[in-house]
Amino acid sequence: MDISTWSKILLLKKENESLIETVTDLQVRSMNDNLIITGVAETLNENVEEQVRTFFQKQLDMNKEEAEEITFVRVHRMGKKKNLWRSGRPHNKLTEADHN
């Protein structure tokens, strides 16, 4: 391998490391407002947002008014529902709250 090819490989390696660092930073920033809740029973036709508010009231000692004041951007189960029935455990809930 000649010096020119080796230089190109090193340059590409540095560029790749920089891109990986940038992607990791963007992933962390995008997850900054996320809250993952585990162990909440899953039911058919559930209202996930209401379940999260109830969870906050029971587990975090919030009163109903405090729980209702939280503005959610998105609340949903993680994973496919069909897997729940096979594994017997509930999927985690992913909640993104608007902190403004």
ZABA-420248 format. One record per residue: y, x, z of N, C-alpha, C in turn; residue number from 1; residue in one letter. Coordinates in nm, 3 decimals. Example, Ala and Ser with C-alpha at 12.3 -4.5 7.8 and 13.67 -1.06 7.14 Angstrom:
<node <-0.569, 1.319, 0.780>, <-0.450, 1.230, 0.780>, <-0.330, 1.320, 0.780>, 1, 'a'>;
<node <-0.225, 1.285, 0.708>, <-0.106, 1.367, 0.714>, <0.003, 1.290, 0.787>, 2, 's'>;
***
This chain:
<node <-0.117, 0.086, 0.000>, <0.000, 0.000, 0.000>, <0.124, 0.091, 0.000>, 1, 'm'>;
<node <0.216, 0.061, -0.088>, <0.335, 0.146, -0.095>, <0.440, 0.101, 0.008>, 2, 'd'>;
<node <0.543, 0.181, 0.025>, <0.647, 0.157, 0.125>, <0.721, 0.027, 0.098>, 3, 'i'>;
<node <0.746, -0.005, -0.027>, <0.817, -0.127, -0.064>, <0.740, -0.252, -0.019>, 4, 's'>;
<node <0.612, -0.253, -0.043>, <0.528, -0.366, -0.002>, <0.523, -0.376, 0.149>, 5, 't'>;
<node <0.508, -0.263, 0.217>, <0.505, -0.261, 0.363>, <0.637, -0.313, 0.420>, 6, 'w'>;
<node <0.749, -0.274, 0.362>, <0.881, -0.322, 0.406>, <0.891, -0.473, 0.391>, 7, 's'>;
<node <0.843, -0.525, 0.280>, <0.846, -0.669, 0.257>, <0.761, -0.743, 0.360>, 8, 'k'>;
<node <0.644, -0.687, 0.391>, <0.557, -0.749, 0.492>, <0.626, -0.752, 0.628>, 9, 'i'>;
<node <0.688, -0.642, 0.668>, <0.758, -0.638, 0.796>, <0.875, -0.736, 0.798>, 10, 'l'>;
<node <0.948, -0.744, 0.688>, <1.059, -0.839, 0.678>, <1.010, -0.982, 0.690>, 11, 'l'>;
<node <0.902, -1.015, 0.622>, <0.845, -1.150, 0.631>, <0.794, -1.180, 0.771>, 12, 'l'>;
<node <0.736, -1.081, 0.837>, <0.687, -1.100, 0.974>, <0.803, -1.131, 1.068>, 13, 'k'>;
<node <0.914, -1.057, 1.056>, <1.032, -1.083, 1.140>, <1.089, -1.221, 1.111>, 14, 'k'>;
<node <1.094, -1.258, 0.983>, <1.147, -1.388, 0.945>, <1.058, -1.499, 1.001>, 15, 'e'>;
<node <0.927, -1.481, 0.995>, <0.832, -1.578, 1.049>, <0.850, -1.594, 1.199>, 16, 'n'>;
<node <0.865, -1.484, 1.272>, <0.886, -1.490, 1.417>, <1.015, -1.565, 1.449>, 17, 'e'>;
<node <1.119, -1.540, 1.371>, <1.246, -1.609, 1.392>, <1.232, -1.759, 1.367>, 18, 's'>;
<node <1.160, -1.796, 1.263>, <1.138, -1.938, 1.232>, <1.057, -2.007, 1.342>, 19, 'l'>;
<node <0.955, -1.939, 1.392>, <0.874, -1.994, 1.501>, <0.961, -2.017, 1.624>, 20, 'i'>;
<node <1.046, -1.922, 1.656>, <1.137, -1.936, 1.770>, <1.232, -2.054, 1.750>, 21, 'e'>;
<node <1.284, -2.070, 1.630>, <1.376, -2.180, 1.601>, <1.306, -2.315, 1.613>, 22, 't'>;
<node <1.185, -2.325, 1.559>, <1.110, -2.451, 1.566>, <1.078, -2.485, 1.711>, 23, 'v'>;
<node <1.036, -2.387, 1.788>, <1.006, -2.410, 1.930>, <1.130, -2.459, 2.004>, 24, 't'>;
<node <1.244, -2.397, 1.978>, <1.369, -2.439, 2.041>, <1.403, -2.583, 2.004>, 25, 'd'>;
<node <1.388, -2.619, 1.878>, <1.418, -2.756, 1.834>, <1.322, -2.856, 1.897>, 26, 'l'>;
<node <1.195, -2.821, 1.911>, <1.099, -2.910, 1.975>, <1.135, -2.934, 2.121>, 27, 'q'>;
<node <1.170, -2.830, 2.191>, <1.208, -2.842, 2.332>, <1.332, -2.928, 2.346>, 28, 'v'>;
<node <1.432, -2.905, 2.262>, <1.556, -2.984, 2.269>, <1.530, -3.131, 2.237>, 29, 'r'>;
<node <1.443, -3.160, 2.142>, <1.417, -3.299, 2.105>, <1.340, -3.373, 2.214>, 30, 's'>;
<node <1.268, -3.299, 2.299>, <1.191, -3.361, 2.406>, <1.267, -3.366, 2.538>, 31, 'm'>;
<node <1.391, -3.322, 2.536>, <1.470, -3.308, 2.658>, <1.481, -3.437, 2.739>, 32, 'n'>;
<node <1.492, -3.551, 2.672>, <1.510, -3.678, 2.741>, <1.380, -3.756, 2.756>, 33, 'd'>;
<node <1.267, -3.695, 2.722>, <1.139, -3.765, 2.727>, <1.080, -3.761, 2.867>, 34, 'n'>;
<node <1.012, -3.868, 2.901>, <0.940, -3.880, 3.026>, <0.802, -3.933, 2.992>, 35, 'l'>;
<node <0.698, -3.863, 3.032>, <0.562, -3.908, 3.006>, <0.504, -3.961, 3.136>, 36, 'i'>;
<node <0.458, -4.086, 3.131>, <0.403, -4.154, 3.248>, <0.253, -4.169, 3.227>, 37, 'i'>;
<node <0.174, -4.130, 3.326>, <0.029, -4.136, 3.313>, <-0.032, -4.232, 3.414>, 38, 't'>;
<node <-0.152, -4.279, 3.381>, <-0.231, -4.358, 3.476>, <-0.195, -4.504, 3.489>, 39, 'g'>;
<node <-0.112, -4.558, 3.401>, <-0.076, -4.700, 3.408>, <-0.177, -4.777, 3.323>, 40, 'v'>;
<node <-0.240, -4.876, 3.381>, <-0.344, -4.952, 3.311>, <-0.291, -5.010, 3.180>, 41, 'a'>;
<node <-0.377, -5.012, 3.081>, <-0.341, -5.061, 2.949>, <-0.404, -5.198, 2.928>, 42, 'e'>;
<node <-0.328, -5.292, 2.876>, <-0.378, -5.427, 2.850>, <-0.345, -5.467, 2.707>, 43, 't'>;
<node <-0.413, -5.569, 2.659>, <-0.382, -5.621, 2.526>, <-0.245, -5.688, 2.529>, 44, 'l'>;
<node <-0.171, -5.676, 2.421>, <-0.039, -5.740, 2.405>, <0.055, -5.708, 2.521>, 45, 'n'>;
<node <0.052, -5.586, 2.569>, <0.136, -5.547, 2.682>, <0.281, -5.524, 2.639>, 46, 'e'>;
<node <0.370, -5.541, 2.734>, <0.511, -5.508, 2.716>, <0.531, -5.373, 2.786>, 47, 'n'>;
<node <0.526, -5.267, 2.708>, <0.527, -5.132, 2.765>, <0.658, -5.105, 2.838>, 48, 'v'>;
<node <0.769, -5.149, 2.782>, <0.898, -5.126, 2.849>, <0.902, -5.194, 2.985>, 49, 'e'>;
<node <0.852, -5.315, 2.993>, <0.849, -5.386, 3.122>, <0.756, -5.316, 3.220>, 50, 'e'>;
<node <0.645, -5.263, 3.171>, <0.553, -5.189, 3.258>, <0.620, -5.063, 3.313>, 51, 'q'>;
<node <0.701, -4.997, 3.231>, <0.771, -4.877, 3.278>, <0.873, -4.915, 3.385>, 52, 'v'>;
<node <0.946, -5.023, 3.364>, <1.044, -5.067, 3.465>, <0.973, -5.101, 3.597>, 53, 'r'>;
<node <0.859, -5.170, 3.589>, <0.782, -5.203, 3.709>, <0.731, -5.077, 3.777>, 54, 't'>;
<node <0.686, -4.981, 3.697>, <0.642, -4.851, 3.750>, <0.755, -4.785, 3.827>, 55, 'f'>;
<node <0.876, -4.784, 3.769>, <0.991, -4.724, 3.837>, <1.018, -4.794, 3.970>, 56, 'f'>;
<node <1.008, -4.926, 3.972>, <1.033, -5.001, 4.095>, <0.930, -4.966, 4.203>, 57, 'q'>;
<node <0.804, -4.963, 4.165>, <0.698, -4.940, 4.263>, <0.687, -4.794, 4.305>, 58, 'k'>;
<node <0.686, -4.704, 4.208>, <0.659, -4.564, 4.236>, <0.783, -4.483, 4.274>, 59, 'q'>;
<node <0.899, -4.525, 4.227>, <1.022, -4.451, 4.255>, <1.115, -4.525, 4.350>, 60, 'l'>;
<node <1.065, -4.634, 4.407>, <1.142, -4.714, 4.503>, <1.276, -4.759, 4.448>, 61, 'd'>;
<node <1.281, -4.794, 4.319>, <1.403, -4.850, 4.260>, <1.401, -4.999, 4.284>, 62, 'm'>;
<node <1.520, -5.056, 4.302>, <1.524, -5.201, 4.305>, <1.528, -5.252, 4.162>, 63, 'n'>;
<node <1.507, -5.382, 4.144>, <1.497, -5.439, 4.010>, <1.625, -5.416, 3.929>, 64, 'k'>;
<node <1.740, -5.428, 3.993>, <1.867, -5.410, 3.923>, <1.880, -5.267, 3.870>, 65, 'e'>;
<node <1.842, -5.169, 3.951>, <1.848, -5.029, 3.906>, <1.756, -5.006, 3.786>, 66, 'e'>;
<node <1.637, -5.060, 3.793>, <1.540, -5.044, 3.684>, <1.590, -5.112, 3.557>, 67, 'a'>;
<node <1.656, -5.226, 3.572>, <1.707, -5.299, 3.455>, <1.827, -5.230, 3.392>, 68, 'e'>;
<node <1.899, -5.148, 3.467>, <2.017, -5.078, 3.414>, <1.981, -4.961, 3.322>, 69, 'e'>;
<node <1.858, -4.915, 3.328>, <1.817, -4.802, 3.245>, <1.809, -4.847, 3.100>, 70, 'i'>;
<node <1.873, -4.772, 3.012>, <1.868, -4.799, 2.869>, <1.764, -4.708, 2.806>, 71, 't'>;
<node <1.663, -4.768, 2.747>, <1.560, -4.691, 2.680>, <1.589, -4.682, 2.531>, 72, 'f'>;
<node <1.570, -4.566, 2.475>, <1.581, -4.548, 2.331>, <1.450, -4.591, 2.266>, 73, 'v'>;
<node <1.339, -4.553, 2.333>, <1.207, -4.580, 2.278>, <1.107, -4.575, 2.392>, 74, 'r'>;
<node <1.013, -4.669, 2.393>, <0.905, -4.671, 2.492>, <0.778, -4.711, 2.419>, 75, 'v'>;
<node <0.674, -4.629, 2.428>, <0.549, -4.662, 2.361>, <0.434, -4.585, 2.422>, 76, 'h'>;
<node <0.313, -4.630, 2.392>, <0.192, -4.559, 2.431>, <0.173, -4.442, 2.336>, 77, 'r'>;
<node <0.110, -4.339, 2.383>, <0.078, -4.223, 2.299>, <-0.067, -4.237, 2.252>, 78, 'm'>;
<node <-0.094, -4.208, 2.128>, <-0.230, -4.212, 2.075>, <-0.264, -4.347, 2.015>, 79, 'g'>;
<node <-0.382, -4.354, 1.960>, <-0.429, -4.476, 1.895>, <-0.499, -4.565, 1.996>, 80, 'k'>;
<node <-0.474, -4.695, 1.986>, <-0.532, -4.790, 2.079>, <-0.684, -4.791, 2.074>, 81, 'k'>;
<node <-0.742, -4.775, 1.956>, <-0.888, -4.781, 1.945>, <-0.958, -4.676, 2.030>, 82, 'k'>;
<node <-0.892, -4.563, 2.053>, <-0.952, -4.458, 2.136>, <-0.959, -4.498, 2.283>, 83, 'n'>;
<node <-0.867, -4.583, 2.328>, <-0.866, -4.628, 2.467>, <-0.997, -4.697, 2.502>, 84, 'l'>;
<node <-1.039, -4.785, 2.415>, <-1.155, -4.866, 2.447>, <-1.282, -4.781, 2.450>, 85, 'w'>;
<node <-1.281, -4.671, 2.379>, <-1.397, -4.582, 2.382>, <-1.396, -4.494, 2.507>, 86, 'r'>;
<node <-1.279, -4.443, 2.542>, <-1.272, -4.347, 2.652>, <-1.263, -4.414, 2.788>, 87, 's'>;
<node <-1.211, -4.536, 2.792>, <-1.197, -4.606, 2.919>, <-1.075, -4.566, 3.000>, 88, 'g'>;
<node <-0.993, -4.471, 2.949>, <-0.872, -4.434, 3.022>, <-0.750, -4.477, 2.943>, 89, 'r'>;
<node <-0.644, -4.513, 3.016>, <-0.522, -4.558, 2.947>, <-0.451, -4.441, 2.881>, 90, 'p'>;
<node <-0.385, -4.470, 2.770>, <-0.302, -4.371, 2.704>, <-0.176, -4.350, 2.787>, 91, 'h'>;
<node <-0.122, -4.230, 2.782>, <0.005, -4.203, 2.847>, <0.116, -4.282, 2.780>, 92, 'n'>;
<node <0.222, -4.307, 2.855>, <0.340, -4.374, 2.799>, <0.446, -4.267, 2.777>, 93, 'k'>;
<node <0.510, -4.273, 2.663>, <0.620, -4.182, 2.633>, <0.748, -4.264, 2.637>, 94, 'l'>;
<node <0.842, -4.222, 2.719>, <0.967, -4.294, 2.736>, <1.081, -4.198, 2.709>, 95, 't'>;
<node <1.175, -4.244, 2.628>, <1.297, -4.167, 2.606>, <1.413, -4.254, 2.653>, 96, 'e'>;
<node <1.484, -4.205, 2.752>, <1.595, -4.279, 2.810>, <1.727, -4.227, 2.757>, 97, 'a'>;
<node <1.823, -4.316, 2.743>, <1.958, -4.279, 2.703>, <2.034, -4.249, 2.831>, 98, 'd'>;
<node <2.075, -4.125, 2.850>, <2.140, -4.084, 2.974>, <2.291, -4.093, 2.969>, 99, 'h'>;
<node <2.346, -4.149, 2.863>, <2.493, -4.161, 2.852>, <2.545, -4.281, 2.926>, 100, 'n'>;
***
